[in-house]
Amino acid sequence: MGSVCSIVSTESIDSNNEGKTKIYPLYADDDSVKIMEVRKATSYKLVTSKDVRPMRKRYSFSGIEKANDDVSMMEIFCSYLPQHLFYNISSLIKESNDKSCISLLSTFEYETCILMLDISGFTQLTGTLSREKNGIELLTKYINQYFTTLISQIYEHGGDIEKFAGDGIICQFYNPFDENKKNSLVNSILCAIQCALRIQGNERIRQFKVNESLSLTLHCGISVGKVTSKHLGGVNGLWLRLTEGKALGLMESALEQSGVGEVVITNETYEKVQSYVNCIRIDGKKDKSNIKPHLFKVQSFRKERFKISPLPRIAMNNEIIDSVKKFINSPVQLKVKAGQIEWINEIKALTIGFFSIVDDNKYSSEFEKLQIYHTVVKGTQEIVDKYEGFIANFLADEKGFIVVVAFGYPYNHMNDAVRATKAMLDIKQIISSFNLRGGFGVTSGKCFIGNVGSVQRREFTIYGDKVNLAARLMKESEKDMTFPIVIDAPTSEEISKSISVEYCEPIKVKGITDLVYIAKVLEKTSSNQPLYSHKKHERSGPLSVSNTLKVDDEASQVSSSSSNFATINPLLDLKYPIGREKEFDMISSLIEQKLREFENKSITKSRLIILKSDIGIGKSDLCNRLIREWKPKLASVFNSALDTEEMTPFYVFQNNIHRGMVERLCKKHNVIMDTSQIDSILSSFTLKQKQDLLESIFDEKERTFLHLLNRVFGVEFEGNSEIDLHSETRIKIECDIISKFLTNSWIEMGYENKPWFLIIDDFHFMDKHSKIVLNTISNTYPTSTTCVILVTSRLLNGSDEVLEADIKRKELEDLCKQADKVIELEPLTKNQTREFILKYNNAKCMKDKVLDVLYEKSGGNPQFLLIASNFLLEKGIIIIEGDEVKLKNAELSFSELDLPSSMSSLIQHKIDRLNPNEQFILKVASVIGMVFDYDTLKAIFPEESRIKKQGKISKYLDILVSSHNLLEEVNDGKQSSENLTEPSSSGLLKFKNSMILFIVYNMIPNEQKRTLHLSLSRHYIERLFNIENHVLSNERSSLAWLIIEIAHHYSTYFDKNLLQEIFSKLTTDSVENEVVSNYVKTQIDELNYSIEFLERALPLLDLRADYEKEKAYSQTLLSIYQLIITSWKGPKQSPVKQTTIDRPIKNMEIGRELIAKLRQLREKLMGRVVTTNFLSLFLNISFSDFKEKLISIHKQCARLKQLEGADPQEVQQELEKTLALLQ
């Protein structure tokens, strides 16, 4: 883990005039600006009002009667949006006749001043931090802290933040309520210039040092002109704001010519304020007309004075608040309502898409432009919603506008890269239809997703090196006149089995040292192509089935790049899947009954079987084996639904429809039919031939409605515009026509005289039209008597990605009532798991530890077993020697193993679909450990969360156990050494398996984890000292679990990063600064507390013989820590007990040397085998190789302790001896 940093304020701003009109001196190199200085730390939270000077609120809620919590929630909502949006909404409401139905589709045009603050060095910083373990968090922390200073300055000078643009801020300076518009605009420009000069006038802001080698610099550009703010979209109640126009278009040139510490204004801006400012004229770069625009570098103000007034507050009412919420996406609203604003940030694997829209069109009116933009944005929203992504950013640039989309949030899928690429293909079609053009870039990788900015003004967006790369690839796409979708290597690996790509020469990208490997998506890719990396099977008509068999129902979604399946899979040779013999025979017996009915000519009704299982348990594999078994004996139809085609009418029966058309056309026109070329043959027939066939099948009334199914049949019947059908009526007519076509086709081809085996896979993803057709044909000859129908479905337990799960659960329950047999597949038992792994690896035996790990990690899920087994084999962690599966290193711990992405995705998609409260409980519980108790969970649960305030933690725990199957209760008889907490008065709960724990824990950003670990340490210490005096001496060893837990959680809080942070502050002059000093004192007080706990806990371990030899070495390190702390801070004030050292060691230089040597010693010790010593958990150090030296150091430290009150020179001599021993 790399070093980490925080930013703490080192200067303050005078706030006496807060909220009043200010008269500023015209300009000086002003150091009163509140700046942020980088120091090593781990916090990246938004700076709160406690951390900065009081700020003027941008809105008031005096007219709304709400509880304090509700007002606080509304303030948070408002902080996500610009002030001018509130003004726009307020004017819409005033103009609306119906206050209950306000149209937000609108456009506002006005003249304004734009200030843009652009940060240089961001790309280099992103690239550098991407190599750090928690680099994404650090990147966002730096930006947040830097933005906090800038935001306060902008609003104090009467500005408004319109948009955060990645590494920049777009601001407006404009007061719509000032009646003197001309003077108002001039004053706004002067306020913008003053704001920029004040910011640039402070050295620590204009060159923001991250560390010795990295710094961020600031460039400022100011322009003036007309802009138009548009409210667009509105899909599912979410509106997007776009501000674009001349003022923004002129900004690019000004920013390009702005050096570090400079403010550059456009010619139009200068003409309005030339009597107020001294400027130097400079030339910008040539524009499209080959003309260099005139620009001006601001030098200073002249002696005139002007007033600076913050923007007028907006008085909020219920109508405004209701409209404001429509500009905030749903995941943010849910988190805010749950009281989890401080826990909204996450680290997730995402696929990022950037696309630009370049608009060279001429419009007859602003209204026409609004309508086209609205249609494009609305279409984009619908496509992104269809593929379950979200729009992360939407902003104008000098050429048009840019949209940033992300897939993997709020819902993770195993094929997010494919979803993102297909979304881009669909969006490109929309853009092209309006004669617009633009570039497209797609990347995949881990990103930070959460809040950026400050509590005064923030946005919910994404950051990370993959975000930057997607933007660069978009620009690369713009260089090609075909505007291809350019993707990075990880994305191409994920999609190459589903979508055609063309690999390109690697390119050089700004900010990245190595060449970047890219590919282009080929647009011949079919838009309705299944979204799986490998096809599950070929959906086919009767008497045809794919020979492709998969070991599980989701295997096809595993990345092609991870080689998670063996080239030759012995499991495929089995008649039925391991552990599924009973179910296989049960279904086969019903098929045999149907065959006997035909043999005996005593045909009865068709049989209906429902097969349910959780994801990865193997329902599709079982179906494939059944098809393989019965294919030679009866007609077989295998149709499958897809999650992304749930809104496509008749998708499940699409191939059957095409096959029916081809069979009848070939028969009618004497064409030889090739079942492998159905689509090609169908397209070879003329439109007239296809339409003649359909007209011959249906009666006159039915032919009237054939135009409704033109897309399904691939024909072009003309419709009757006078017929106006209600949606339900239309659906019924369409389904009746398709049902008749299918049944008539099967009869025409002679299929009514044969038994059928009809499988409908993934009922939970089935489109509405196909469900109606299934019900109709099941009750219509010949399907009503000739079939064995097997319908498969997920369990629909609420933690799935299935849309409208409650409705579909009811539909499935109704279907089960009609079924002849309902089967639910269970996970494999431990013995079945052993058999599964041995057969898969052609082995005869395996070590119990390997079995224990694989079973615990997989929970008996065959999908997880395959992925985990191959992953461990590929990594060389498990090996096959002869006929035995064993560990390569018998001492290896599995606890820190990273999971393959395909494996974690299967669990991640379940977790993502929990509500925020359920997710929050899992996150807090994951910090406690695999096993936890309710009392501990409640004690450390953040106080600000609503479920804690409302006392609903236990309610959601019950749901996680009973409905989502992610937790389970631990009975008294099940407690074992794996329990991380001792039983309390309430029962124990446990994560269903360690993979769930691992994934949830790694979703939490580092700072939030540390906060919870510290709370847990304090809670356990309180429990320890409360029970210490009540424990009999012969029972004291039972306290060991609690001591070790405290040490563990303290070690996580005081990780390498935080200790380096404390040490670095002790070794720099900045410790004299009061703010830095207070921060260090807080951390050192906590470190003191932990040391006192460890010292006091030692006697409690007296009966543990295995600790005796280690205590002396432990105490040595404790002594060194004490010397470090007292050498800087002085006497310790501990909440536990007073130290024996009453006065500090005065020599700071020696203290600093001690710190440096201790850090060197720690580095030498890192990586050694950790002993059972409880302190090794705290320090993450092994002492076995350094016993003799540490004993000597221990004696020397004891000598130092005896020197209280001694001559400083003598103390210094003894310290030098200690240093010599440490070398």
LINKANOR-V875847 format. One record per helix or strand. SS is the DSSP state (~ for helix, > for strand). FROM is the first residue (numbers start at 1). LEN is the number of residues. Records with the same first field share a line. If there is no record, write none. Layout:
SS: FROM-LEN  FROM-LEN
//
This chain:
>: 6-4  22-2  36-4  59-2  106-15  160-5  168-6  207-3  215-21  238-8  263-4  277-10  292-10  307-2  314-2  346-13  389-8  400-8  437-1  440-14  458-6  485-4  501-3  507-1  516-1  518-4  607-6  635-6  756-6  787-7  821-4  845-2  878-4  884-4  931-3  967-4  988-4
~: 68-12  83-13  122-8  135-22  181-20  203-4  246-4  251-6  267-7  318-8  330-8  341-3  366-21  416-18  465-14  489-7  555-3  570-4  581-20  619-12  643-3  654-15  675-10  687-11  700-4  706-8  727-22  751-3  763-3  768-11  783-4  805-14  830-11  848-11  862-13  901-12  916-13  934-7  946-4  953-10  972-3  994-10  1006-25  1033-21  1056-11  1069-4  1074-28  1105-25  1148-18  1174-6  1184-18  1208-15
//
